[in-house]
C-alpha cells in the first residue's frame, strides 16, 4: 500500500469537503454541510493519530 504524507491526505480531504460544504450551505442543507465538516475533522485527526502511532 502506498504511504501518503499526512499533509497530502489532509489536502485531498479539504479539497473535496470545502466545495461540498459551500454548496450545501448555498442550497441551505446545513445538516449535510456540518456532517461533511465534522467528518473532515475526524478524518484529519485519524490520519494524524495513525502517523504518531506507527513505530
C-alpha positions as CSV (number, residue, x, y, z in Angstrom):
1,X,0.0,0.0,0.0
2,X,1.2,3.5,-0.8
3,X,2.2,5.6,2.1
4,X,0.9,9.1,1.6
5,X,2.0,12.0,3.7
6,X,-0.5,13.3,6.2
7,X,-0.5,16.7,4.6
8,X,-1.3,15.2,1.2
9,X,-4.3,13.3,2.7
10,X,-5.4,16.4,4.5
11,X,-5.2,18.5,1.4
12,X,-7.2,15.9,-0.6
13,X,-9.9,15.7,2.0
14,X,-10.1,19.5,2.4
15,X,-10.2,20.0,-1.4
16,X,-13.2,17.7,-1.5
17,X,-15.0,18.9,1.6
18,X,-14.8,22.7,1.2
19,X,-16.7,22.9,-2.1
20,X,-19.2,20.3,-0.9
21,X,-19.9,22.2,2.3
22,X,-20.1,25.6,0.4
23,X,-22.7,24.0,-2.0
24,X,-24.6,22.6,0.9
25,X,-24.8,25.9,2.7
26,X,-25.8,27.6,-0.6
27,X,-28.6,25.1,-1.0
28,X,-29.5,25.5,2.7
29,X,-28.7,21.9,3.6
30,X,-27.0,22.9,6.9
31,X,-27.1,19.4,8.4
32,X,-25.2,17.9,5.4
33,X,-22.6,20.8,5.5
34,X,-21.9,20.3,9.2
35,X,-21.7,16.5,8.7
36,X,-19.1,17.0,6.0
37,X,-17.1,19.4,8.1
38,X,-17.1,17.1,11.1
39,X,-16.2,14.1,9.0
40,X,-13.3,16.0,7.5
41,X,-12.1,17.0,11.0
42,X,-12.4,13.4,12.3
43,X,-10.6,12.1,9.2
44,X,-7.7,14.6,9.8
45,X,-7.5,13.5,13.4
46,X,-7.4,9.8,12.5
47,X,-4.7,10.4,9.9
48,X,-2.7,12.4,12.4
49,X,-3.2,9.8,15.2
50,X,-2.1,7.0,12.8
51,X,1.0,8.9,12.0
52,X,2.1,9.1,15.6
53,X,1.1,5.5,16.5
54,X,3.3,4.0,13.8
55,X,6.6,2.5,15.0
